[in-house]
């Protein structure tokens, strides 16, 4: 899932304080699981903003709402007319949601209420860890299911650097050395000898460095386009 | 000869090599480099100029190397993959060769998180093993990574580093083997204080025949103070300073002399290890101790080739 964290309150206040009517707009999927931007968080944040406005003697109307997902158009449709009655939206969705709503809402600003952090898992309630970098060229079959791109601070491809320290990364004792984990895991899987092969430089163009990505599934897109043509 | 550098001649000639480190200034003065070059010139075969070591911005390694080259010395250009992508790396290599640099030492580099610009974006487009391989391809095939042809000669003596003290211990030889396979001509190791552990590591290295394929230079760091010893023991990842070394310094009347004594004892033991072809002295901010150490270690005069 996508893991996010709410922005500092003062930063949020700075974004919205000049509006007259603001919607705090939550998303009930990934960011709800990490307690950053679901309906519940939208409600709490909206009430904090109302308190702040009244402390500052400012007349701002703050409402809250949430939908299931901010990344597919059909979830917006039932609420869009309402959303457009506000003069600003503070979105608690991930960055995808903020972009996607901005494209659809018309001339109303959409501001981010959370920082979108990473693709992660929830090993324990309240703990979130980054496990994938979305690099577009998965090599987990070569590294014992542990990703060095996301989990090694240097995204090394050929084993640990000289900074590993009792299984921890040189950047912090709180961070596991990904290559240490990979070696231990591949030892147990009896595949350790594969690590003596030199992995060549990566093609980073499959990831963010190749520019924004887009996937088109012809077998799904084509029939729809055909249908539209038939209708018109 | 792959590069014709002095370091290559010394090592290929079977001499026990001595290299030293020259830290460039946090400023624009060429004389800082020149003074260190002058101080060290009769006491080592080549001088490494560090590349923004510990991620602290300093004069570039390439410029420092050119200043040494102009003095008739043999520089080793350190190059980390933290700050450059494959385009900048290959371009800097062409420029370095044009300016007379022949030795290049390939490293990952300390994370930018440690340095004086901790919010910087780390590059890490290729890793240090891929960097070694890139340089070998440039030299032996006269080709860039993309396969296009390089015009002119590409004389290079390619170095890499290894840390026998970082864990997992058993993988450290595998990693050395990968660097050798990638094309390393020489290796400089992390500083040795724990000679016993280093000896074990070298035994595995010899068992795999790696000492016959690459010149291994053991790293040494003269310790100047008790504080420095404790700091390295407790805070520097991948450096192993035994408690015994720390307590010897703690008990010493003359700490600096004791530090030198410990270094000399380590060098003495390193000389006896089969497959060690030299030492690399990293006297960080204590360069003026190097001549005395080299002399007292019986490593003078340096060969003139």
Interface residues (C-beta under 8 A of the other chain):
Chain A: X153 X154 X155 X156 X157 X158 X159 X160 X161 X162 X163 X164 X165 X166 X167 X170 X171 X180 X183 X184 X195 X196 X198 X199 X200 X201 X202 X204
Chain B: X81 X82 X86 X108 X110 X111 X113 X114 X122 X124 X125 X126 X127 X128 X129 X130 X133 X134 X145 X161 X162 X163 X166 X167 X168 X171 X174 X175 X177 X178 X181 X182 X190 X237 X238
